[in-house]
Amino acid sequence: MIREKPVVSDIAELYRHNGQTVTLRGWVYHLRSSGKVRFLVLRDGTGLAQAVLVKGNLPEEDFQEFERLTLESSVALTGLVKAEPRAPGGYELEATGLTPIHIAQDYPISPKEHGVAFLMDRRHLWLRSPRQQAILRVRDEVCRACRDFFHDRGFVLVDTPILTPTACEGTTSLFETDYLDRGKAYLSQSGQLYLEAAAMALGRVYCFGPTFRAEKSKTRRHLTEFWMVEAEAAFYTLEDVMELAESLVRTVVLRVLEHQEARLHLLERDIAPLAAVAEPFPRLSYAQALEHLKEHGKEMAWGDDLGGDEETVISQLFPRPVLVHRYPQEAKAFYMEPDPEDPRLALCVDMLAPEGYGEIVGGSQRIADLDTLLARIREHHLPEEPLEWYLDLRRYGSVPHGGFGMGIERLVAWICGLHHVRETIPFPRLLDRIYP
């Protein structure tokens, strides 16, 4: 009689196999011996599971293989699944077989404290720690929630180019490269301009991908390569943009709370500030923001953009994200529609996360009039030729429209309660880091 091979299971699915024999495949997370009993904690990316190896319950050669194992060695473990409330995940494996796949060398990351530089140099290994796995699981939930949010509202995914002929934000902080024999090209700062073209074709669109900023900033909020989800919609006003952005952040945060609460607890995140997103977000005009800053000893000249320190002060005044709108035109990008009630102001908005995390969303109503847009391009001393296609959008069926971009890393940092965005992306690119 041919005996059936045990089912291969993920650790996260052990509860489905209680009382059955299964095979787990993964990496050694912890080892311990006690007389004729050996304990092995295995991780496989979906969770942790403890296996108990009792002498006589598995072949002697398998029992002896335990002695060769080191941290992060890869193995296949076969055994009977039993409910055990004291074990990680609530289930335990009574081992009947152990097969080493690879015996790891001495693992450089030990349970002791390591410095950030040490861990960042070994980021490819640091990702294996429970904390980093939890953060990346939350990030995955955030990204899926964003896609579902826009899909459910009729937005079409449009992939915008990474190589562009000019800047979107009108800044000199660009990564430049030679584009074959066609001159200079730049890594994209935003997909927005191309999304505007797509919105004139499809109505409501979004893009989701990497963006690049060559700002020489070492703050805890900055990366040189980061991911943004950006939305654009025809006929949207600033009010529509603010409502959509608020709804997106609320939806994403509540979904993380629903599906990833255990991982937030692992990160020791106080979830009360996250649950507060269920209530309406407060809104402040730029002028009101200046008054708040003055009251808290951070007086600013009218016309200056809010910096990180100012954003921190404002965000700490409210228990949930706050929308600051209608900044002075001079502080903002060339494409933002002037406020008809005060042309000195732009119809724009920044969303600031609470607890000092600062800006997570930036958006605006876009200029719809050709002459106004041309004037703004010239005020910003931008080359017109590379933007001719963008000007065409105002020549052929222009309509009011608007949108925003949301930085994934800053949102994940706030949701997880992290001090620095470098932990929110698998392989961070910083001013002083491009390895590994």
DRENDO-1510 file (C-alpha; in Angstrom, 1 decimal, always signed):
<recs>
REC; n; res; u; v; w
REC; 1; MET; +0.0; +0.0; +0.0 .
REC; 2; ILE; +1.4; +3.4; -1.0 .
REC; 3; ARG; +1.3; +5.9; +1.8 .
REC; 4; GLU; +0.2; +9.4; +0.9 .
REC; 5; LYS; +2.6; +12.2; +1.4 .
REC; 6; PRO; +1.7; +14.7; +4.1 .
REC; 7; VAL; +0.0; +17.9; +3.0 .
REC; 8; VAL; +2.4; +20.8; +2.7 .
REC; 9; SER; +1.0; +23.7; +4.7 .
REC; 10; ASP; +1.8; +27.3; +5.5 .
REC; 11; ILE; +2.2; +28.1; +9.2 .
REC; 12; ALA; -0.7; +30.5; +8.9 .
REC; 13; GLU; -2.9; +27.6; +7.8 .
REC; 14; LEU; -2.1; +25.2; +10.5 .
REC; 15; TYR; -5.5; +25.7; +12.2 .
REC; 16; ARG; -7.1; +24.0; +9.2 .
REC; 17; HIS; -5.1; +20.8; +9.8 .
REC; 18; ASN; -5.6; +20.2; +13.5 .
REC; 19; GLY; -5.1; +16.5; +14.1 .
REC; 20; GLN; -3.5; +15.9; +10.7 .
REC; 21; THR; +0.1; +15.3; +9.7 .
REC; 22; VAL; +1.6; +18.1; +7.6 .
REC; 23; THR; +4.9; +19.2; +6.3 .
REC; 24; LEU; +6.2; +22.8; +7.0 .
REC; 25; ARG; +9.0; +24.4; +5.1 .
REC; 26; GLY; +10.9; +27.4; +6.4 .
REC; 27; TRP; +13.8; +28.8; +8.4 .
REC; 28; VAL; +15.0; +28.1; +11.9 .
REC; 29; TYR; +14.0; +31.0; +14.2 .
REC; 30; HIS; +14.9; +29.5; +17.6 .
REC; 31; LEU; +16.5; +26.3; +18.9 .
REC; 32; ARG; +16.4; +24.7; +22.4 .
REC; 33; SER; +17.3; +21.3; +23.8 .
REC; 34; SER; +16.0; +19.7; +27.0 .
REC; 35; GLY; +17.2; +16.1; +27.6 .
REC; 36; LYS; +15.5; +13.8; +25.0 .
REC; 37; VAL; +13.3; +16.6; +23.8 .
REC; 38; ARG; +14.2; +19.3; +21.2 .
REC; 39; PHE; +12.3; +22.4; +20.5 .
REC; 40; LEU; +12.5; +24.2; +17.1 .
REC; 41; VAL; +10.6; +27.4; +16.2 .
REC; 42; LEU; +10.2; +27.7; +12.5 .
REC; 43; ARG; +9.3; +30.7; +10.4 .
REC; 44; ASP; +8.0; +30.6; +6.8 .
REC; 45; GLY; +6.9; +34.2; +6.1 .
REC; 46; THR; +3.3; +33.6; +7.2 .
REC; 47; GLY; +4.0; +33.1; +10.9 .
REC; 48; LEU; +5.9; +31.2; +13.5 .
REC; 49; ALA; +5.3; +27.6; +14.6 .
REC; 50; GLN; +7.0; +25.5; +17.3 .
REC; 51; ALA; +7.9; +21.9; +16.6 .
REC; 52; VAL; +8.6; +19.4; +19.4 .
REC; 53; LEU; +11.1; +16.6; +18.6 .
REC; 54; VAL; +10.9; +13.7; +21.0 .
REC; 55; LYS; +13.5; +11.0; +20.8 .
REC; 56; GLY; +11.8; +7.9; +19.5 .
REC; 57; ASN; +9.0; +9.7; +17.7 .
REC; 58; LEU; +11.1; +10.3; +14.6 .
REC; 59; PRO; +13.9; +8.4; +12.9 .
REC; 60; GLU; +17.1; +8.6; +14.9 .
REC; 61; GLU; +19.0; +10.1; +12.0 .
REC; 62; ASP; +16.4; +12.9; +11.8 .
REC; 63; PHE; +16.6; +13.5; +15.6 .
REC; 64; GLN; +20.4; +13.8; +15.3 .
REC; 65; GLU; +20.1; +16.3; +12.4 .
REC; 66; PHE; +18.8; +18.8; +15.0 .
REC; 67; GLU; +22.4; +19.1; +16.3 .
REC; 68; ARG; +23.6; +20.5; +13.0 .
REC; 69; LEU; +21.0; +23.2; +12.8 .
REC; 70; THR; +21.9; +26.9; +13.1 .
REC; 71; LEU; +19.7; +30.0; +13.1 .
REC; 72; GLU; +18.3; +30.6; +9.6 .
REC; 73; SER; +19.0; +27.2; +8.4 .
REC; 74; SER; +16.3; +26.0; +6.0 .
REC; 75; VAL; +14.4; +22.8; +6.8 .
REC; 76; ALA; +11.4; +20.7; +6.0 .
REC; 77; LEU; +9.5; +19.5; +9.1 .
REC; 78; THR; +6.8; +16.8; +9.2 .
REC; 79; GLY; +4.6; +16.2; +12.1 .
REC; 80; LEU; +1.2; +16.0; +13.7 .
REC; 81; VAL; -0.6; +19.3; +14.3 .
REC; 82; LYS; -2.0; +19.8; +17.8 .
REC; 83; ALA; -3.7; +22.8; +19.4 .
REC; 84; GLU; -1.4; +24.3; +22.0 .
REC; 85; PRO; -2.5; +27.7; +23.4 .
REC; 86; ARG; +1.1; +28.4; +24.8 .
REC; 87; ALA; +2.7; +27.9; +21.4 .
REC; 88; PRO; +3.2; +30.7; +18.8 .
REC; 89; GLY; +0.0; +30.9; +16.7 .
REC; 90; GLY; -1.8; +28.5; +19.1 .
REC; 91; TYR; -0.7; +25.3; +17.3 .
REC; 92; GLU; +2.3; +23.0; +17.7 .
REC; 93; LEU; +3.9; +20.3; +15.6 .
REC; 94; GLU; +4.8; +16.9; +17.1 .
REC; 95; ALA; +7.7; +16.1; +14.7 .
REC; 96; THR; +7.9; +12.8; +12.9 .
REC; 97; GLY; +10.5; +13.9; +10.4 .
REC; 98; LEU; +13.2; +16.6; +9.9 .
REC; 99; THR; +15.1; +17.2; +6.7 .
REC; 100; PRO; +17.7; +20.0; +6.6 .
REC; 101; ILE; +17.7; +21.8; +3.2 .
REC; 102; HIS; +20.7; +24.2; +3.9 .
REC; 103; ILE; +22.8; +24.7; +7.0 .
REC; 104; ALA; +23.3; +28.4; +7.5 .
REC; 105; GLN; +26.6; +30.0; +8.4 .
REC; 106; ASP; +26.8; +32.0; +11.7 .
REC; 107; TYR; +23.9; +34.5; +11.3 .
REC; 108; PRO; +25.2; +38.1; +11.8 .
REC; 109; ILE; +22.0; +39.5; +13.3 .
REC; 110; SER; +21.7; +38.3; +16.8 .
REC; 111; PRO; +19.0; +39.0; +19.5 .
REC; 112; LYS; +21.2; +41.6; +21.0 .
REC; 113; GLU; +20.8; +45.3; +20.1 .
REC; 114; HIS; +22.4; +46.4; +16.9 .
REC; 115; GLY; +22.9; +50.0; +15.6 .
REC; 116; VAL; +20.8; +51.3; +12.7 .
REC; 117; ALA; +23.8; +51.5; +10.3 .
REC; 118; PHE; +24.7; +47.8; +11.1 .
REC; 119; LEU; +21.1; +46.8; +10.3 .
REC; 120; MET; +20.8; +48.9; +7.2 .
REC; 121; ASP; +24.0; +47.4; +5.8 .
REC; 122; ARG; +22.3; +44.0; +6.3 .
REC; 123; ARG; +18.8; +45.1; +5.2 .
REC; 124; HIS; +18.5; +42.0; +3.1 .
REC; 125; LEU; +18.7; +39.9; +6.3 .
REC; 126; TRP; +17.0; +42.4; +8.6 .
REC; 127; LEU; +13.8; +41.9; +6.6 .
REC; 128; ARG; +13.5; +38.5; +8.2 .
REC; 129; SER; +12.9; +39.9; +11.7 .
REC; 130; PRO; +9.3; +39.8; +13.0 .
REC; 131; ARG; +9.1; +43.6; +13.3 .
REC; 132; GLN; +10.2; +44.2; +9.7 .
REC; 133; GLN; +7.9; +41.4; +8.5 .
REC; 134; ALA; +5.0; +43.1; +10.3 .
REC; 135; ILE; +5.8; +46.5; +8.7 .
REC; 136; LEU; +5.9; +45.0; +5.2 .
REC; 137; ARG; +2.6; +43.2; +5.8 .
REC; 138; VAL; +1.0; +46.5; +6.8 .
REC; 139; ARG; +2.5; +48.1; +3.7 .
REC; 140; ASP; +1.0; +45.3; +1.6 .
REC; 141; GLU; -2.4; +45.9; +3.1 .
REC; 142; VAL; -2.1; +49.7; +2.5 .
REC; 143; CYS; -1.2; +49.1; -1.2 .
REC; 144; ARG; -4.0; +46.7; -1.8 .
REC; 145; ALA; -6.5; +48.9; +0.0 .
REC; 146; CYS; -5.5; +51.8; -2.2 .
REC; 147; ARG; -6.1; +49.8; -5.4 .
REC; 148; ASP; -9.4; +48.5; -4.2 .
REC; 149; PHE; -10.5; +52.0; -3.2 .
REC; 150; PHE; -10.0; +53.5; -6.6 .
REC; 151; HIS; -11.3; +50.4; -8.5 .
REC; 152; ASP; -14.5; +50.5; -6.5 .
REC; 153; ARG; -15.0; +54.1; -7.4 .
REC; 154; GLY; -14.5; +53.7; -11.1 .
REC; 155; PHE; -11.0; +55.0; -11.4 .
REC; 156; VAL; -8.9; +53.4; -14.1 .
REC; 157; LEU; -5.2; +52.5; -13.4 .
REC; 158; VAL; -2.9; +54.3; -15.8 .
REC; 159; ASP; +0.8; +53.6; -15.8 .
REC; 160; THR; +2.7; +56.8; -16.2 .
REC; 161; PRO; +6.3; +57.1; -17.4 .
REC; 162; ILE; +9.3; +57.0; -15.1 .
REC; 163; LEU; +11.6; +58.8; -17.7 .
REC; 164; THR; +10.3; +62.3; -18.4 .
REC; 165; PRO; +11.6; +65.2; -20.5 .
REC; 166; THR; +11.1; +67.8; -17.8 .
REC; 167; ALA; +10.2; +68.4; -14.2 .
REC; 168; CYS; +6.7; +68.2; -12.8 .
REC; 169; GLU; +7.2; +70.3; -9.7 .
REC; 170; GLY; +9.6; +72.9; -11.3 .
REC; 171; THR; +12.5; +72.0; -9.1 .
REC; 172; THR; +16.1; +71.4; -9.8 .
REC; 173; SER; +16.3; +68.4; -7.5 .
REC; 174; LEU; +16.0; +65.9; -10.3 .
REC; 175; PHE; +17.9; +62.7; -11.1 .
REC; 176; GLU; +19.2; +63.3; -14.6 .
REC; 177; THR; +20.3; +60.8; -17.2 .
REC; 178; ASP; +21.3; +60.8; -20.9 .
REC; 179; TYR; +18.4; +59.5; -23.1 .
REC; 180; LEU; +20.2; +57.8; -25.9 .
REC; 181; ASP; +20.9; +60.6; -28.5 .
REC; 182; ARG; +17.8; +62.6; -27.6 .
REC; 183; GLY; +19.4; +64.7; -24.9 .
REC; 184; LYS; +18.6; +64.7; -21.1 .
REC; 185; ALA; +15.8; +62.8; -19.4 .
REC; 186; TYR; +14.8; +62.8; -15.7 .
REC; 187; LEU; +13.5; +60.3; -13.3 .
REC; 188; SER; +9.8; +61.1; -12.6 .
REC; 189; GLN; +8.9; +63.2; -9.6 .
REC; 190; SER; +5.2; +62.5; -10.2 .
REC; 191; GLY; +2.9; +61.0; -12.7 .
REC; 192; GLN; +0.5; +63.9; -12.4 .
REC; 193; LEU; +0.9; +65.7; -15.7 .
REC; 194; TYR; +0.4; +62.4; -17.6 .
REC; 195; LEU; -2.6; +61.5; -15.4 .
REC; 196; GLU; -4.2; +64.8; -16.4 .
REC; 197; ALA; -4.0; +63.7; -20.1 .
REC; 198; ALA; -5.5; +60.3; -19.2 .
REC; 199; ALA; -8.3; +62.0; -17.2 .
REC; 200; MET; -9.3; +63.9; -20.3 .
REC; 201; ALA; -9.7; +60.5; -22.0 .
REC; 202; LEU; -11.0; +58.2; -19.2 .
REC; 203; GLY; -12.6; +60.7; -16.7 .
REC; 204; ARG; -11.2; +59.3; -13.4 .
REC; 205; VAL; -7.7; +57.7; -13.3 .
REC; 206; TYR; -4.9; +56.8; -10.9 .
REC; 207; CYS; -1.3; +55.7; -11.0 .
REC; 208; PHE; +0.7; +53.8; -8.5 .
REC; 209; GLY; +4.5; +53.6; -8.7 .
REC; 210; PRO; +7.9; +54.8; -7.8 .
REC; 211; THR; +8.9; +58.5; -7.8 .
REC; 212; PHE; +12.3; +60.1; -7.3 .
REC; 213; ARG; +13.4; +63.3; -5.6 .
REC; 214; ALA; +17.1; +64.3; -5.5 .
REC; 215; GLU; +16.6; +66.6; -2.5 .
REC; 216; LYS; +19.6; +66.5; -0.2 .
REC; 217; SER; +17.5; +66.0; +2.9 .
REC; 218; LYS; +18.4; +63.8; +5.8 .
REC; 219; THR; +15.1; +64.1; +7.7 .
REC; 220; ARG; +13.2; +61.1; +9.0 .
REC; 221; ARG; +10.4; +61.8; +6.4 .
REC; 222; HIS; +12.5; +61.8; +3.3 .
REC; 223; LEU; +13.6; +59.1; +0.8 .
REC; 224; THR; +15.2; +59.7; -2.6 .
REC; 225; GLU; +13.0; +56.9; -4.1 .
REC; 226; PHE; +9.5; +56.4; -2.8 .
REC; 227; TRP; +6.1; +55.2; -3.9 .
REC; 228; MET; +3.0; +57.3; -4.5 .
REC; 229; VAL; -0.5; +56.6; -5.4 .
REC; 230; GLU; -1.9; +59.6; -7.4 .
REC; 231; ALA; -5.4; +60.3; -8.6 .
REC; 232; GLU; -6.8; +62.7; -11.2 .
REC; 233; ALA; -10.4; +63.3; -12.2 .
REC; 234; ALA; -12.1; +65.5; -14.8 .
REC; 235; PHE; -14.6; +68.0; -13.4 .
REC; 236; TYR; -13.2; +67.8; -9.9 .
REC; 237; THR; -13.0; +70.9; -7.8 .
REC; 238; LEU; -10.8; +71.4; -4.8 .
REC; 239; GLU; -13.7; +70.4; -2.6 .
REC; 240; ASP; -14.0; +67.1; -4.5 .
REC; 241; VAL; -10.3; +66.5; -4.2 .
REC; 242; MET; -10.4; +67.0; -0.4 .
REC; 243; GLU; -13.3; +64.7; +0.0 .
REC; 244; LEU; -11.7; +62.0; -2.1 .
REC; 245; ALA; -8.4; +62.2; -0.2 .
REC; 246; GLU; -10.1; +62.1; +3.2 .
REC; 247; SER; -12.1; +59.1; +2.1 .
REC; 248; LEU; -9.0; +57.3; +0.8 .
REC; 249; VAL; -7.0; +57.8; +4.0 .
REC; 250; ARG; -10.0; +56.8; +6.2 .
REC; 251; THR; -10.7; +53.7; +4.1 .
REC; 252; VAL; -7.1; +52.5; +4.1 .
REC; 253; VAL; -6.5; +53.1; +7.8 .
REC; 254; LEU; -9.7; +51.4; +8.9 .
REC; 255; ARG; -8.9; +48.4; +6.7 .
REC; 256; VAL; -5.5; +48.0; +8.2 .
REC; 257; LEU; -7.1; +48.1; +11.6 .
REC; 258; GLU; -9.5; +45.4; +10.5 .
REC; 259; HIS; -7.0; +43.0; +8.9 .
REC; 260; GLN; -3.6; +43.8; +10.5 .
REC; 261; GLU; -4.4; +44.7; +14.2 .
REC; 262; ALA; -2.2; +41.8; +15.5 .
REC; 263; ARG; +0.8; +43.1; +13.6 .
REC; 264; LEU; +0.2; +46.6; +14.9 .
REC; 265; HIS; +0.2; +45.2; +18.4 .
REC; 266; LEU; +3.5; +43.4; +17.6 .
REC; 267; LEU; +4.8; +46.9; +16.7 .
REC; 268; GLU; +3.5; +48.2; +20.0 .
REC; 269; ARG; +1.4; +50.7; +18.1 .
REC; 270; ASP; -1.3; +52.5; +20.1 .
REC; 271; ILE; -4.3; +52.2; +17.7 .
REC; 272; ALA; -6.5; +54.9; +19.3 .
REC; 273; PRO; -5.1; +57.6; +17.1 .
REC; 274; LEU; -5.8; +55.4; +14.0 .
REC; 275; ALA; -9.3; +54.6; +15.0 .
REC; 276; ALA; -10.0; +58.4; +15.2 .
REC; 277; VAL; -10.0; +58.6; +11.4 .
REC; 278; ALA; -13.6; +57.4; +11.5 .
REC; 279; GLU; -14.6; +61.0; +12.4 .
REC; 280; PRO; -14.5; +63.9; +9.9 .
REC; 281; PHE; -11.1; +65.5; +9.4 .
REC; 282; PRO; -10.7; +69.1; +10.5 .
REC; 283; ARG; -9.9; +71.7; +7.8 .
REC; 284; LEU; -7.8; +74.8; +8.1 .
REC; 285; SER; -7.1; +77.6; +5.6 .
REC; 286; TYR; -3.5; +78.6; +5.3 .
REC; 287; ALA; -4.3; +81.9; +7.1 .
REC; 288; GLN; -5.8; +79.9; +10.0 .
REC; 289; ALA; -2.7; +77.7; +10.1 .
REC; 290; LEU; -0.5; +80.8; +10.5 .
REC; 291; GLU; -2.7; +81.9; +13.4 .
REC; 292; HIS; -2.3; +78.6; +15.1 .
REC; 293; LEU; +1.5; +78.7; +14.6 .
REC; 294; LYS; +1.7; +82.2; +16.0 .
REC; 295; GLU; -0.2; +81.1; +19.1 .
REC; 296; HIS; +2.3; +78.3; +19.6 .
REC; 297; GLY; +5.5; +80.4; +19.1 .
REC; 298; LYS; +6.1; +79.5; +15.5 .
REC; 299; GLU; +5.4; +82.8; +13.7 .
REC; 300; MET; +5.8; +82.6; +9.9 .
REC; 301; ALA; +5.8; +85.2; +7.2 .
REC; 302; TRP; +2.8; +85.2; +4.9 .
REC; 303; GLY; +3.8; +83.5; +1.6 .
REC; 304; ASP; +6.2; +80.9; +3.2 .
REC; 305; ASP; +5.3; +77.3; +2.7 .
REC; 306; LEU; +5.0; +75.1; +5.8 .
REC; 307; GLY; +8.1; +73.3; +6.7 .
REC; 308; GLY; +8.5; +70.1; +8.7 .
REC; 309; ASP; +8.6; +71.9; +12.0 .
REC; 310; GLU; +5.5; +73.9; +11.2 .
REC; 311; GLU; +3.6; +70.8; +10.0 .
REC; 312; THR; +4.5; +69.0; +13.2 .
REC; 313; VAL; +3.0; +71.8; +15.3 .
REC; 314; ILE; -0.2; +71.9; +13.3 .
REC; 315; SER; -0.6; +68.2; +13.2 .
REC; 316; GLN; -0.2; +67.8; +16.9 .
REC; 317; LEU; -3.2; +70.1; +17.5 .
REC; 318; PHE; -5.7; +67.6; +16.2 .
REC; 319; PRO; -6.4; +63.9; +17.0 .
REC; 320; ARG; -6.8; +63.0; +13.3 .
REC; 321; PRO; -5.4; +64.1; +9.9 .
REC; 322; VAL; -6.0; +67.8; +9.2 .
REC; 323; LEU; -6.5; +69.4; +5.7 .
REC; 324; VAL; -4.7; +72.7; +5.2 .
REC; 325; HIS; -5.9; +74.4; +2.1 .
REC; 326; ARG; -5.5; +77.5; +0.0 .
REC; 327; TYR; -1.7; +78.3; +0.3 .
REC; 328; PRO; -0.2; +81.3; -1.4 .
REC; 329; GLN; +0.4; +80.8; -5.1 .
REC; 330; GLU; +4.1; +81.8; -4.7 .
REC; 331; ALA; +4.7; +78.8; -2.4 .
REC; 332; LYS; +3.2; +76.2; -4.7 .
REC; 333; ALA; +3.6; +74.5; -8.1 .
REC; 334; PHE; +2.9; +76.2; -11.4 .
REC; 335; TYR; -0.2; +74.1; -12.4 .
REC; 336; MET; -2.5; +75.0; -9.4 .
REC; 337; GLU; -5.7; +76.9; -10.1 .
REC; 338; PRO; -5.9; +80.4; -8.5 .
REC; 339; ASP; -8.6; +80.9; -6.0 .
REC; 340; PRO; -11.3; +83.1; -7.8 .
REC; 341; GLU; -12.1; +84.8; -4.5 .
REC; 342; ASP; -8.4; +85.7; -3.8 .
REC; 343; PRO; -6.0; +85.2; -6.8 .
REC; 344; ARG; -3.0; +85.3; -4.5 .
REC; 345; LEU; -4.1; +81.9; -3.2 .
REC; 346; ALA; -4.0; +78.5; -5.0 .
REC; 347; LEU; -6.8; +76.0; -4.8 .
REC; 348; CYS; -4.6; +73.4; -3.2 .
REC; 349; VAL; -4.5; +71.2; -0.1 .
REC; 350; ASP; -2.0; +69.3; +2.1 .
REC; 351; MET; -3.1; +66.6; +4.5 .
REC; 352; LEU; -1.1; +66.4; +7.6 .
REC; 353; ALA; -1.0; +63.2; +9.7 .
REC; 354; PRO; -1.3; +63.6; +13.5 .
REC; 355; GLU; +1.3; +62.8; +16.1 .
REC; 356; GLY; +3.9; +64.9; +14.2 .
REC; 357; TYR; +4.1; +62.8; +11.0 .
REC; 358; GLY; +3.5; +65.7; +8.7 .
REC; 359; GLU; +2.3; +65.8; +5.1 .
REC; 360; ILE; +1.0; +62.5; +3.6 .
REC; 361; VAL; -1.2; +64.0; +0.8 .
REC; 362; GLY; -0.7; +66.9; -1.5 .
REC; 363; GLY; -3.3; +67.9; -4.1 .
REC; 364; SER; -5.0; +70.7; -6.0 .
REC; 365; GLN; -7.5; +71.8; -8.6 .
REC; 366; ARG; -5.5; +72.3; -11.8 .
REC; 367; ILE; -5.4; +75.4; -14.0 .
REC; 368; ALA; -7.9; +74.8; -16.8 .
REC; 369; ASP; -7.2; +78.0; -18.8 .
REC; 370; LEU; -4.5; +78.1; -21.4 .
REC; 371; ASP; -3.4; +81.7; -21.0 .
REC; 372; THR; -3.3; +81.4; -17.2 .
REC; 373; LEU; -1.2; +78.2; -17.4 .
REC; 374; LEU; +1.2; +79.8; -19.9 .
REC; 375; ALA; +1.7; +82.7; -17.6 .
REC; 376; ARG; +2.5; +80.5; -14.7 .
REC; 377; ILE; +5.0; +78.4; -16.7 .
REC; 378; ARG; +6.8; +81.6; -17.6 .
REC; 379; GLU; +6.7; +82.9; -14.0 .
REC; 380; HIS; +8.4; +79.7; -12.9 .
REC; 381; HIS; +11.0; +80.0; -15.8 .
REC; 382; LEU; +10.1; +76.5; -17.1 .
REC; 383; PRO; +10.9; +75.5; -20.7 .
REC; 384; GLU; +7.7; +75.6; -22.8 .
REC; 385; GLU; +8.7; +73.2; -25.6 .
REC; 386; PRO; +8.7; +70.0; -23.4 .
REC; 387; LEU; +5.3; +71.0; -22.1 .
REC; 388; GLU; +3.6; +71.6; -25.4 .
REC; 389; TRP; +1.7; +68.4; -25.1 .
REC; 390; TYR; +0.5; +69.5; -21.6 .
REC; 391; LEU; -0.6; +72.8; -23.0 .
REC; 392; ASP; -2.6; +70.9; -25.6 .
REC; 393; LEU; -4.9; +69.7; -22.8 .
REC; 394; ARG; -6.0; +73.3; -22.4 .
REC; 395; ARG; -6.5; +73.8; -26.2 .
REC; 396; TYR; -8.7; +70.8; -26.8 .
REC; 397; GLY; -11.7; +70.4; -24.5 .
REC; 398; SER; -10.3; +71.8; -21.3 .
REC; 399; VAL; -12.4; +71.3; -18.2 .
REC; 400; PRO; -12.0; +71.9; -14.4 .
REC; 401; HIS; -10.1; +69.0; -13.0 .
REC; 402; GLY; -8.0; +68.1; -10.0 .
REC; 403; GLY; -6.2; +65.4; -8.1 .
REC; 404; PHE; -3.6; +64.5; -5.4 .
REC; 405; GLY; -0.7; +62.3; -4.6 .
REC; 406; MET; -0.3; +60.2; -1.4 .
REC; 407; GLY; +3.1; +59.0; -0.2 .
REC; 408; ILE; +2.9; +55.3; +0.8 .
REC; 409; GLU; +6.0; +55.4; +3.0 .
REC; 410; ARG; +4.8; +58.3; +5.1 .
REC; 411; LEU; +1.4; +56.8; +5.5 .
REC; 412; VAL; +2.8; +53.5; +6.6 .
REC; 413; ALA; +5.2; +55.2; +9.0 .
REC; 414; TRP; +2.2; +56.9; +10.7 .
REC; 415; ILE; +0.1; +53.8; +10.7 .
REC; 416; CYS; +2.9; +51.7; +12.2 .
REC; 417; GLY; +4.1; +54.5; +14.6 .
REC; 418; LEU; +7.6; +54.4; +13.2 .
REC; 419; HIS; +10.2; +57.1; +13.8 .
REC; 420; HIS; +11.8; +57.0; +10.3 .
REC; 421; VAL; +10.4; +56.1; +6.9 .
REC; 422; ARG; +13.5; +53.9; +6.1 .
REC; 423; GLU; +11.7; +50.9; +7.7 .
REC; 424; THR; +8.6; +51.3; +5.6 .
REC; 425; ILE; +10.1; +50.2; +2.3 .
REC; 426; PRO; +12.0; +47.0; +1.7 .
REC; 427; PHE; +15.2; +48.6; +0.4 .
REC; 428; PRO; +15.3; +52.3; +1.2 .
REC; 429; ARG; +17.2; +54.8; -0.9 .
REC; 430; LEU; +18.5; +57.7; +1.2 .
REC; 431; LEU; +20.8; +60.6; +0.7 .
REC; 432; ASP; +23.7; +58.5; +2.0 .
REC; 433; ARG; +22.6; +55.0; +1.1 .
REC; 434; ILE; +22.1; +52.9; -2.1 .
REC; 435; TYR; +23.3; +49.6; -0.6 .
REC; 436; PRO; +22.1; +46.9; -0.6 .
</recs>
